[in-house]
Amino acid sequence: MSEPIIDRFADIKILRYEVSEFEQLPLQQKLFLYCLSEAALWGRDIIWEQNCAENLLVRDLLETVYASQCSANALDSRLLGYLKRVWFANGVHHHYSNDKFRPSFAETELRQWISDVPDDLFTSRLHDTKQNVADRVSAVIFDPDFKPKKVCLDKNQDLLKASAVNFYSGVCQSEVESFYKNGKGRNALNSNAVRKADGSIGEKVWRLGGMYGATIEKIVFWLERAKKHACNEQQKEVVGALIKYYKSGDLTDFDEYNKLWVAEKAAPVDFINGFIEVYSDPLGLKATWESIVELVDNEASERIRLISENAQWFEDHSPVDVRYRKRNVRGVSMKVINAVMLGGDCYPATPIGVNLPNADWIREKYGSKSVSLNNITHACSVAARDSGALAEFAASKAEIECSRQFADQADDLHTQLHECLGHGSGQMADGVTLDDLKAYGSTIEEARADLFALYFMADDKMIEIGAATSKDVAWAHYDSYMRNGLLVQMSRIELGKNLEEAHMRNRQLICRWVLQRAQPKHVAAIVERAGKHYVEIYDYEALRSLFGELLHEVQRIKSEGDYEAAKNLVENYGVCLDQTLHTEVVERYKRLDVAPFSGFVNPRLAPVERDGQIVDITIDYSESYVDQMLRYSRDYSFRNSL
Ligand code: ZN
């Protein structure tokens, strides 16, 4: 598998990842991975429905038209192009920009294609008339003013009404905020907040027998089977606790599960499975469903132990106010893993590092687990190696050379510091929670973790403990971080739009804030040469001090729940794009002809049975993107198996 790119469309490239050690694993681990993988794949429909209420209908319709056109040998490439994008985004909104994308065919054409579908095929899949289905999807596919954004963070609007995500119905932002502030809602994380018949607000809880109950039943089924193959007794309890939570929907059960999960550190297989991240809720309350099945990479994990062993040292030397340092850093553990299966919100676009659990009080009391996804990162860097973006945007030959030499090491180190120490660091003031920062919470939290990584990457301690080979690793990273935050990442945004996504906002916020202070002191600057702009850094140590200064302020904002300061910082530095620069970057990037976003197909795991017993699990990488998506829709959708 030397060529990791297997498909390419719109602004997306699809890669494969490899689990090289899978075949050598003992059967028990293979079985455990297999059952966890099935549980991961079964949750797929939940994320589709969470992203937008109409998504599953759109998918069913498009796949039906696709099937019909294929069998008539009349596939329209514009249909397939749109369907590939919808698959990738788990819905009709771009996975990163959150904007609804538009098909390159017209509504009249879609209606014609629908009428060409054989009636029995159509009814068996859509359970409705052609006319009705065409009418029901019309607005969500074609009307640019209908649910234009998946997540809207525009503070001048009612965030719930302006966002397409499907967490609230018939309720407005202010009443939901007071509903949860007054402690009336018990399931902020795992429910839809809805208007009840008597006019008050209620919750439809996501659990067995509740909302998403049919899908959760499948997840629970596979978790029950997985439990039998867990790697140790403690892990059996972990899986059991997750099942209990899926059954009850009670968040105290979820806390119990998290405590057990964070404490289990010995097993060679681990997993994430559940309603976890709140980035897709404009209020930061409701969690999207996701899963990652993980196989620990022992060799690489050993290198990281060097960093986590020194967690307390980093905390004690953090440039934040001494009141907001954690006195006892506990349980910081980081592992390098190889992904075996990606599901829900982690598929096909996937994070490269994850730190959980998210509940601050559990992290403070019981610690957290961090993973970095080695085979994913590796596939990305192989694909990016010759994209030409570095040569186009780097300010000098020396910078390119430095990046070639150190970027891989630097990226790994950044991810490790960000996930392993960054998110877990710091202390809240009494009575303050991250929710106090409302819509700005995610951006501030990501900025805090990034700044922690940026600041400590250049510390002598890194070399002392053997985590970095030289300071050049940090300086190469400063080059690429500033280049990305001030220039390159804009290539991902359509002209005329602002930044919405928390990680993008946090990167620009950090870079603009330090640049504003660096430029007058000749520490760093944006310069123009022959009509092109570049970022030049003149004094790396001074730049590091600026990262430290901002970390101090960002930690204060989080610890004190200073909403006004968070708002000012994000709105002033992290939201608006410089129009002239934006246009230039988009032009330059377009000429490189590289897809700015990547996602993955999963390997296919299959049981080998003999006399009714599973005797082996095989792994196969040959499936195409289209085939995988169609198979998932066919085999892992409760509605289709009816
Ligand atoms: Zn993060």
Residues whose N, C-alpha, C, O or C-beta is under 5 A from the ligand:
A	BS01	ZN	E446 A449
